[in-house]
Amino acid sequence: MTLEHIKIIKTTKKGTRVWTPLDIERENGRIFFHTPGQYNRTPFEMKPEIKAMRGSRFHGYLEGDGRKIWSVEDCCRNNFQLDYMQGRNPYANWEQPLKNWNYDRPLFDHQAWLADCGLTYHYQIFAAEMGTGKSLAAIEIMEKSGLFDWWYIAPKSGIAAVEREWSKWGLRLQPTVMTYERLRIMVEQWESGMPAPKGVIFDESSRLKSERAKRTRAAMHLADFIRKEYGWDGYCILMSGTPAPKSPVDWWSQCEVCYPGFLKEGTAKSFEWRLAFFEKQKTEQGDFWKRIGWRDDEKKCEHCGRYEDDPIHECDDVFGMGEKSHQWIASKNEVAYLANRLDGLVRVLKKKDCLNIPDKIYREIKLEPTSTLKRVAKGLAAIATTAIQGITWLRELSDGFQYREKQEGMETCPQCKGEGECDQWRQTNEGPEKRFDVCDVCKGAGEVPHMVRETKEVRCPKEDAIKLLLEECEDQGRIVIFAGFQGSVDKLTKLCHGQGWDVVKIDGRGWKVLRHDGEPVSRNIKPLDYWEDMNNERVAFCAHPASGGLGLTLTQSRMAVFYSNDFAPESRMQGEDRIHRPGMDENRGATIVDLFHLGTDTKVLSVLRDNRRLENMTLGELQEALDD
């Protein structure tokens, strides 16, 4: 047994910091903690710190072990935290003076600063708003690093955009480019001994905000490979214009990919508990803790998250619920303090602070629905079983169509693979039991109906509004239109063709360029090249916000129209900035147009702007929106 004798700084209940001796043993990829002189026991006072580490495990309950000791994974995160607890400074890399580099390309000062940060510190998150020029900074980082083995990970639409940037600026190396889905497959098929790239750039890194997502776990594994093989000589750069579009908790997994351990909390849930107020909710199924607000105001109470004038701070039985009064104590603004905690790892750039371009112009076009349509809308809202179902139906109706399913023949049952029988879970007196039985899906037939989705269009005043907007953009010959459904994008494509406009179409089914007569252009012509070639007189960019709203530069248009929105605040934020960035016509400006038909259109947009989840809307809110 090889033991390492260390001393840990502990804070007592009285707030005194003392040194605590500890022995650690590294074996089979784990770190074991021993009390000095007692090699089968871990100091009890170390339990909170050890449980907060990744992969913590108590061996007293493991069969065949029985030692009263704790162990954790021997990984970058845990070693980072161990260094900190020993009084060392694991943050020293990000505290060193910024090194300045000379660049041949014409960079703005803020772009040079981003590149300097990446080349100096190697592990960075660029939280720079859309249009600030992150791609050019990334080009300089890859070239000036002196490394040739780079991976560039981005969404599909972002790859098309960044490859144009590389061609435009003459990138002098060839990175390996892939989507996040391809990265997931690569990591799952990773074989022992395979060399990791020396540098990786994760573009649109907000895709990594969910710690449980497979692509996030794949990104973590890849970054871990780089740190393990190359240490501080490796590079891991994350870039996003919307790193935390929904909640501050979205920072955790991105920081964990970039450099695990920089944030002390070992899980996103513990990170959330630090940033938010929680309240116990009682249900028939049991109690659970519900987040009731963020710690974003010192005027909120440390105990309950309410303000000082709330009745809970004045009486003994608030609202007759048995909730006792307590003294108001000011809380700490953890959300604001988060900026200090991320300092060094995260570089924040706002467009207004580094670019001199006009502000966006917002314009609303309100269209009165017919009395018949109002009755249909209220009928749909009344029969919807969930708010999300009601929202979907009403968004479709507002766009002038409805999806419906119809049968086209039969197909092999996906449950039993055509066998008619398969393993089924059945409830017995002894509890759930797995049995080989008749398939519940096809009832033993081995086939199920093959259902296809078709679109039934109805007349909609949004169509006339689009025609007028096309006329308004006639002189410039470019317009960007976003719609929240594939059916809406199809409808817009036909509408633009009818007005003599060619269409670049992106809706999750791929990229297409269609002339106004409906004929596709040659596959040798790239869609963005066709868009930028002003010899093509009238071109409309029709896209779903999630597919065409990321990473693209569409400054040839002065107008972005939201025929409808999707469910993601990030898509809305990104979509608006496709035309609002350097290269735009500053005299014409950037106009964002919203079309409002049914009352739910306004409600959906207000929810997105408040960064709330549409899934949290209630059926009552839908009914109220239709009555407005």
C-alpha positions in Angstrom: 0.0 0.0 0.0 1.4 3.4 -1.1 0.1 6.2 1.0 0.3 10.0 0.4 0.3 12.0 3.5 -1.5 15.4 3.1 -3.1 18.1 5.2 -6.5 19.5 4.4 -7.8 22.9 5.4 -11.1 22.4 7.3 -13.5 25.1 8.6 -15.0 24.3 12.0 -18.5 25.2 13.2 -17.1 28.3 14.8 -15.6 29.4 11.5 -12.0 28.6 12.4 -9.8 27.2 9.7 -7.6 24.3 10.9 -5.3 21.8 9.2 -6.5 18.2 9.3 -4.0 15.4 8.5 -5.2 12.8 6.0 -3.7 9.8 4.2 -4.8 9.1 0.6 -4.2 6.0 -1.5 -4.5 5.9 -5.3 -5.5 2.5 -6.7 -7.5 1.2 -9.8 -8.5 4.7 -10.8 -9.8 5.7 -7.4 -8.7 7.8 -4.4 -9.2 6.2 -1.0 -9.2 8.4 2.2 -7.7 7.1 5.4 -7.4 8.4 8.9 -3.7 8.5 9.8 -2.8 5.3 11.6 -6.2 3.8 10.9 -6.2 2.4 7.4 -9.7 1.0 7.4 -11.5 4.2 8.4 -12.1 7.7 6.9 -12.3 10.7 9.2 -15.9 11.4 9.9 -15.4 15.2 9.6 -14.3 14.8 6.0 -17.6 13.2 4.9 -19.3 16.3 3.5 -16.3 17.2 1.3 -15.9 13.7 0.1 -19.6 13.2 -0.7 -19.4 16.4 -2.9 -16.7 14.8 -5.1 -17.4 12.9 -8.3 -18.0 9.2 -7.9 -18.0 9.2 -4.1 -18.6 5.7 -2.6 -18.8 4.3 0.9 -17.2 0.8 1.1 -18.8 -0.3 4.3 -21.9 -1.6 2.5 -20.1 -3.2 -0.4 -20.3 -7.0 -0.4 -16.9 -8.5 0.3 -15.4 -5.2 1.4 -16.7 -3.9 4.7 -14.0 -1.2 5.2 -15.4 1.9 6.8 -13.8 4.1 4.2 -14.8 6.5 1.4 -13.3 6.7 -2.1 -13.8 8.9 -5.1 -12.8 8.8 -8.8 -9.2 9.7 -9.5 -10.1 12.4 -12.1 -9.3 16.0 -13.0 -12.3 17.4 -11.0 -11.4 15.7 -7.8 -7.7 16.4 -8.0 -8.5 20.1 -8.7 -10.6 20.2 -5.5 -8.0 18.3 -3.5 -5.3 20.8 -4.5 -7.6 23.6 -3.3 -8.3 21.9 0.0 -4.5 21.6 0.6 -4.1 25.3 0.3 -2.6 25.2 -3.2 -3.9 27.4 -6.0 -5.4 25.3 -8.9 -6.7 28.6 -10.4 -3.1 29.8 -11.1 -3.4 29.1 -14.8 -6.2 31.7 -15.2 -4.5 34.2 -13.0 -1.3 34.6 -15.1 -0.9 37.8 -17.1 -2.5 37.9 -20.5 0.0 37.4 -23.3 -0.4 39.5 -26.4 0.1 38.1 -29.9 0.6 39.7 -33.3 -2.1 39.0 -35.9 -1.9 39.4 -39.7 -5.6 39.5 -40.2 -7.6 42.7 -39.5 -9.1 41.8 -36.1 -11.1 44.2 -34.0 -9.6 44.8 -30.5 -12.2 42.6 -28.9 -11.4 39.7 -31.3 -7.7 40.0 -30.6 -8.5 39.9 -26.9 -10.5 36.7 -27.3 -7.7 35.1 -29.3 -5.1 36.2 -26.7 -7.2 34.7 -23.9 -7.5 31.4 -25.8 -3.8 31.2 -26.6 -2.8 32.2 -23.0 -5.1 30.0 -20.9 -6.0 27.2 -23.3 -9.2 26.3 -21.5 -11.8 29.0 -22.1 -15.5 29.7 -22.6 -16.3 32.6 -25.0 -19.7 33.9 -24.0 -19.8 36.5 -26.7 -23.0 37.7 -28.3 -23.9 36.7 -31.8 -22.1 38.8 -34.4 -19.0 39.7 -32.3 -16.6 37.7 -34.4 -15.9 34.6 -32.3 -15.2 32.5 -35.5 -12.2 34.7 -36.5 -10.8 34.6 -33.0 -11.0 30.8 -33.2 -9.2 30.8 -36.5 -6.3 32.7 -35.0 -6.2 30.4 -31.9 -6.0 27.3 -34.1 -3.2 28.7 -36.3 -1.1 30.5 -33.6 -1.2 27.4 -31.3 1.2 25.7 -33.7 -1.0 22.5 -33.5 -2.4 20.8 -36.5 -4.7 18.2 -34.8 -7.9 20.2 -34.1 -11.5 19.1 -33.9 -14.3 21.5 -34.5 -17.7 20.5 -33.2 -20.8 22.5 -34.2 -24.5 22.1 -35.2 -25.1 21.2 -38.8 -26.1 24.8 -39.8 -23.2 26.2 -37.9 -20.7 24.0 -39.8 -21.8 25.4 -43.1 -21.4 29.0 -41.8 -17.9 28.4 -40.2 -16.5 26.7 -43.3 -17.4 29.8 -45.2 -15.5 31.8 -42.7 -12.5 29.6 -43.0 -12.6 30.0 -46.8 -13.0 33.8 -46.5 -10.1 34.2 -44.1 -7.8 31.6 -45.6 -7.4 29.1 -42.7 -4.0 27.5 -43.2 -4.9 24.1 -41.6 -7.7 21.6 -41.9 -9.5 20.8 -38.7 -11.6 17.7 -38.3 -15.2 18.9 -38.5 -18.2 17.1 -37.1 -21.7 17.6 -35.6 -22.5 16.9 -32.0 -24.3 13.8 -33.0 -21.2 12.5 -34.9 -19.1 13.3 -31.8 -21.4 11.2 -29.7 -20.9 8.2 -32.0 -17.1 8.8 -32.2 -16.8 8.7 -28.4 -19.0 5.7 -28.0 -16.8 3.8 -30.5 -13.5 5.1 -28.9 -11.0 2.3 -28.5 -8.3 2.2 -25.8 -5.0 3.7 -27.1 -6.7 5.9 -29.7 -5.0 9.4 -29.6 -7.1 12.4 -28.7 -6.9 15.6 -30.7 -4.7 18.2 -29.2 -7.3 20.9 -29.4 -11.1 21.1 -29.7 -13.6 23.9 -30.3 -17.2 23.4 -29.3 -19.2 26.0 -31.3 -22.7 26.9 -30.1 -21.8 25.3 -26.8 -25.2 26.0 -25.3 -26.0 22.6 -26.8 -24.0 21.2 -23.9 -26.1 22.7 -21.1 -27.8 19.5 -20.0 -25.5 17.3 -18.0 -27.5 14.1 -18.8 -27.5 14.6 -22.6 -25.4 12.0 -24.5 -23.7 14.8 -26.5 -22.7 16.6 -23.3 -21.2 13.4 -21.8 -19.4 12.8 -25.1 -18.0 16.3 -25.0 -16.8 15.8 -21.4 -15.1 12.5 -22.3 -13.3 14.1 -25.2 -12.1 17.1 -23.1 -11.0 14.7 -20.4 -8.9 12.7 -23.0 -7.2 16.0 -24.1 -6.4 17.0 -20.5 -5.1 13.6 -19.6 -2.8 13.3 -22.6 -1.6 16.9 -23.1 -2.4 18.7 -19.8 -1.8 22.5 -20.2 -0.5 22.0 -23.7 -4.0 21.0 -24.9 -6.8 23.3 -25.8 -10.6 23.2 -25.1 -12.5 26.3 -26.3 -16.3 26.6 -25.9 -18.1 29.4 -27.8 -21.7 30.5 -27.6 -23.8 33.7 -28.0 -26.4 32.3 -25.6 -24.6 30.2 -23.0 -27.4 30.4 -20.4 -30.6 31.3 -22.3 -33.0 29.7 -19.7 -31.3 29.6 -16.3 -27.9 30.2 -14.6 -27.7 26.5 -14.0 -27.0 26.1 -17.7 -23.4 27.3 -16.9 -22.5 24.2 -14.9 -22.1 21.5 -17.5 -20.3 23.9 -19.9 -17.8 24.7 -17.2 -17.5 21.0 -16.5 -16.6 20.3 -20.1 -14.1 23.2 -20.2 -12.4 22.4 -16.9 -14.0 20.3 -14.3 -13.5 21.5 -10.7 -13.5 25.2 -11.6 -16.9 25.3 -10.0 -16.9 23.6 -6.6 -20.3 22.0 -6.9 -20.0 18.4 -8.1 -23.4 18.2 -9.8 -25.8 20.6 -11.6 -28.4 19.9 -8.9 -26.1 21.0 -6.0 -25.2 24.1 -8.2 -28.9 24.8 -8.5 -29.4 24.6 -4.8 -26.7 27.2 -4.3 -28.3 29.6 -6.8 -32.0 29.1 -5.9 -34.6 29.0 -3.2 -36.5 25.8 -2.7 -39.7 25.0 -0.9 -41.1 21.6 0.1 -44.3 20.7 -1.7 -46.6 18.1 -0.4 -48.5 15.7 -2.8 -50.3 12.4 -2.5 -47.3 10.7 -4.0 -45.0 12.2 -1.4 -43.0 15.4 -0.7 -40.6 17.0 -3.1 -38.6 20.3 -3.2 -39.7 22.8 -5.8 -37.6 25.8 -6.9 -39.5 29.0 -6.1 -37.0 31.6 -7.2 -33.4 32.6 -7.7 -31.0 34.2 -5.2 -30.7 37.3 -7.4 -31.6 40.0 -4.9 -30.2 40.8 -1.5 -33.6 42.1 -0.5 -34.9 38.5 -0.5 -35.0 36.6 2.8 -32.2 34.0 3.3 -34.7 31.5 4.7 -37.8 31.7 2.4 -36.8 33.8 -0.6 -39.6 36.4 0.1 -39.2 40.1 0.6 -39.2 41.7 4.0 -42.8 43.0 3.8 -44.2 39.5 3.2 -46.7 38.4 5.8 -44.6 35.4 6.7 -42.2 37.7 8.5 -45.0 39.2 10.6 -47.3 36.5 12.0 -47.1 33.0 13.5 -49.5 31.2 11.3 -49.4 32.5 7.7 -52.6 31.9 5.7 -53.7 29.3 8.2 -51.2 26.8 6.8 -49.2 26.3 10.0 -46.3 28.2 8.5 -44.4 29.9 11.3 -42.9 33.3 11.2 -39.2 33.9 11.1 -36.9 36.8 11.2 -36.0 38.4 7.8 -32.3 38.0 7.0 -30.8 39.4 3.8 -29.7 36.8 1.4 -26.6 36.8 -0.8 -27.0 37.6 -4.5 -25.5 34.3 -5.7 -26.6 34.9 -9.3 -24.7 38.2 -9.5 -21.7 36.6 -7.6 -21.6 33.9 -10.2 -19.8 36.3 -12.6 -16.9 36.5 -10.1 -16.8 32.8 -9.7 -16.5 32.3 -13.4 -13.9 35.0 -13.9 -10.9 33.7 -15.8 -12.6 30.7 -17.3 -15.4 32.6 -19.0 -14.9 35.6 -21.3 -18.0 37.7 -21.7 -18.6 40.1 -24.7 -21.7 42.1 -25.3 -22.4 43.5 -28.8 -23.2 47.0 -27.5 -19.8 47.2 -25.7 -17.6 46.4 -28.6 -19.5 47.1 -31.9 -20.9 50.4 -33.2 -23.9 49.2 -35.1 -27.5 50.5 -34.9 -30.0 48.9 -32.5 -32.6 46.5 -33.8 -35.9 47.9 -34.8 -38.9 45.9 -33.6 -42.2 45.9 -35.5 -45.4 44.2 -34.8 -48.1 43.4 -37.3 -51.4 42.4 -35.7 -53.9 40.5 -37.9 -57.6 40.1 -36.9 -58.8 36.4 -36.9 -62.2 35.7 -38.3 -65.1 34.8 -36.0 -65.1 31.3 -37.4 -61.4 30.9 -36.7 -61.9 32.1 -33.1 -64.6 29.5 -32.6 -62.3 26.8 -33.9 -59.5 28.0 -31.7 -61.6 28.0 -28.6 -62.8 24.5 -29.5 -59.3 23.2 -29.8 -58.2 24.8 -26.5 -61.3 23.2 -24.8 -60.5 19.6 -26.0 -56.7 19.8 -25.4 -55.7 17.5 -22.6 -52.5 19.4 -21.8 -51.3 23.0 -22.3 -48.5 22.0 -24.6 -50.9 20.1 -26.9 -53.2 23.2 -26.9 -50.3 25.5 -27.7 -49.2 23.2 -30.6 -52.7 23.0 -32.1 -53.3 26.8 -31.9 -49.8 27.6 -33.3 -50.6 25.4 -36.3 -54.0 27.1 -36.7 -52.5 30.6 -36.4 -50.0 29.7 -39.2 -52.9 28.6 -41.5 -52.7 24.8 -41.4 -53.3 21.7 -39.3 -51.4 18.5 -39.1 -53.3 15.3 -39.3 -52.4 11.6 -39.4 -53.6 9.2 -42.0 -52.9 5.5 -42.7 -50.8 4.3 -45.7 -50.6 0.6 -45.5 -49.0 -1.5 -42.8 -45.5 -1.8 -41.4 -43.5 -4.2 -39.2 -44.3 -3.8 -35.5 -41.4 -1.9 -33.9 -42.0 -3.6 -30.5 -41.9 -7.3 -31.5 -40.1 -6.9 -34.8 -42.8 -8.8 -36.6 -42.7 -11.8 -34.3 -46.1 -11.2 -32.7 -44.6 -12.0 -29.3 -42.0 -10.4 -27.1 -40.9 -9.9 -23.5 -43.6 -8.0 -21.6 -43.8 -6.7 -18.0 -46.9 -8.1 -16.2 -48.2 -7.2 -12.8 -48.4 -10.3 -10.5 -49.2 -10.9 -6.9 -45.4 -10.9 -6.2 -45.0 -7.6 -8.2 -43.9 -6.8 -11.7 -42.6 -9.8 -13.7 -41.1 -10.1 -17.1 -42.8 -12.8 -19.4 -42.7 -13.8 -23.0 -46.2 -13.0 -24.2 -48.3 -11.6 -27.0 -47.1 -8.2 -28.1 -49.3 -5.4 -26.6 -48.7 -3.1 -29.6 -49.7 -5.3 -32.5 -51.8 -7.8 -30.5 -49.9 -10.7 -32.1 -50.4 -9.6 -35.7 -46.7 -8.6 -36.2 -47.9 -5.5 -38.2 -49.2 -2.1 -37.2 -50.7 0.7 -39.4 -48.2 2.9 -41.1 -49.2 6.5 -40.2 -48.0 9.5 -42.2 -48.5 13.1 -41.4 -50.1 15.4 -43.9 -50.8 19.1 -43.9 -54.2 20.6 -44.4 -53.9 24.3 -45.2 -56.5 26.9 -44.5 -56.7 30.6 -45.5 -54.7 32.8 -43.2 -54.2 36.6 -43.1 -50.5 36.0 -42.4 -50.2 35.1 -46.1 -51.2 38.6 -47.2 -48.8 40.2 -44.7 -45.9 38.2 -46.1 -46.8 39.3 -49.6 -46.7 43.0 -48.5 -43.3 42.4 -46.7 -41.9 40.8 -49.9 -42.9 43.8 -51.9 -41.3 46.0 -49.2 -38.0 44.2 -49.6 -38.2 44.1 -53.4 -35.5 46.7 -53.9 -33.0 44.9 -51.8 -34.0 41.4 -53.0 -33.4 39.6 -49.7 -35.6 38.7 -46.8 -35.3 36.2 -43.9 -38.5 34.4 -42.7 -38.6 32.1 -39.7 -41.5 29.7 -39.0 -42.0 27.2 -36.1 -43.2 24.3 -38.2 -42.1 22.4 -41.2 -45.6 22.8 -42.5 -45.3 26.6 -42.2 -41.9 26.6 -44.0 -43.5 24.6 -46.8 -46.3 27.1 -47.0 -44.0 30.0 -47.0 -41.9 28.4 -49.8 -44.9 28.1 -52.1 -46.0 31.7 -51.2 -42.6 33.1 -52.0 -42.5 31.2 -55.3 -45.9 32.6 -56.2 -44.5 36.1 -55.8 -41.5 35.3 -58.0 -38.9 34.8 -55.3 -36.2 32.1 -55.1 -36.0 30.3 -51.8 -33.2 28.9 -49.6 -35.1 26.4 -47.4 -33.8 25.0 -44.1 -36.3 23.1 -41.8 -34.5 20.2 -40.3 -34.8 18.0 -43.4 -31.7 19.5 -45.0 -30.8 22.5 -47.1 -32.5 23.2 -50.4 -32.3 26.0 -52.9 -35.4 26.3 -55.1 -35.9 28.7 -58.0 -39.2 30.6 -58.2 -40.5 28.0 -60.6 -39.9 25.3 -58.0 -36.9 23.7 -59.8 -33.9 23.0 -57.5 -30.5 24.7 -58.4 -27.4 22.6 -59.1 -26.0 20.7 -56.1 -22.6 22.2 -57.0 -23.9 25.6 -55.8 -23.8 26.0 -52.0 -26.9 27.5 -50.5 -25.1 30.4 -48.8 -23.2 31.2 -52.0 -26.5 31.4 -53.8 -27.9 33.7 -51.1 -24.9 36.0 -51.2 -24.7 36.3 -55.0 -26.6 39.5 -55.7 -27.0 38.5 -59.3 -29.8 36.3 -58.0 -32.3 39.1 -57.9 -34.9 38.0 -55.3 -34.0 35.3 -52.7 -36.0 34.5 -49.5 -34.4 32.6 -46.7 -37.1 30.4 -45.2 -36.1 28.4 -42.1 -37.2 26.9 -38.9 -35.5 28.9 -36.1 -33.7 25.9 -34.6 -32.2 24.9 -38.0 -31.5 28.2 -39.7 -31.1 30.4 -36.7 -27.6 29.2 -35.5 -24.2 30.4 -36.7 -25.3 32.0 -40.0 -24.6 35.5 -41.3 -27.4 36.8 -43.3 -26.6 40.6 -43.3 -27.7 40.9 -47.0 -31.2 41.2 -45.6 -32.4 44.2 -43.6 -35.5 42.3 -42.3 -36.1 39.1 -40.3 -39.7 38.1 -40.1 -41.0 35.7 -37.5 -44.1 34.1 -39.1 -44.2 32.0 -35.9 -41.8 31.0 -33.1 -40.7 27.6 -31.9 -40.4 26.5 -28.2 -36.8 27.6 -27.5 -35.8 31.1 -26.3 -32.4 30.4 -27.6 -33.7 30.0 -31.2 -35.5 33.3 -30.9 -32.4 35.1 -29.6 -30.1 33.5 -32.2 -32.6 34.1 -35.1 -32.8 37.8 -34.5 -29.1 38.2 -34.7 -28.6 36.6 -38.1 -29.1 40.0 -39.8 -27.8 42.2 -36.9 -24.0 41.9 -37.0 -21.0 43.5 -38.6 -21.5 43.7 -42.4 -25.1 44.9 -42.1 -26.2 48.0 -44.0 -26.2 50.5 -41.1 -28.3 53.0 -43.1 -31.1 50.4 -43.6 -30.7 48.9 -40.1 -32.1 45.6 -38.9 -35.8 45.2 -38.6 -37.4 42.3 -36.6 -41.0 41.8 -37.6 -43.5 39.7 -35.7 -46.8 38.5 -37.1 -49.6 38.1 -34.6 -52.8 36.4 -35.6 -54.4 34.4 -32.7 -53.9 35.7 -29.1 -51.6 32.8 -28.3 -49.0 34.2 -30.7 -48.5 37.2 -28.4 -48.5 34.9 -25.3 -45.9 32.6 -26.8 -43.5 35.5 -27.6 -43.9 37.0 -24.2 -43.0 33.7 -22.6 -39.9 33.3 -24.8 -38.8 36.8 -24.0 -39.1 36.1 -20.3 -36.9 33.0 -20.8 -39.7 30.9 -19.4 -40.6 27.4 -20.6 -43.7 27.1 -22.7 -44.3 23.7 -21.1 -45.1 25.5 -17.8 -48.0 27.4 -19.3 -51.5 26.3 -18.1 -54.7 25.6 -20.0 -56.2 28.6 -18.2 -53.5 30.9 -19.6 -54.3 29.6 -23.1 -58.0 30.3 -22.7 -57.2 33.8 -21.4 -54.9 34.5 -24.4 -57.8 33.6 -26.8 -60.2 35.9 -24.9 -57.9 38.9 -25.2 
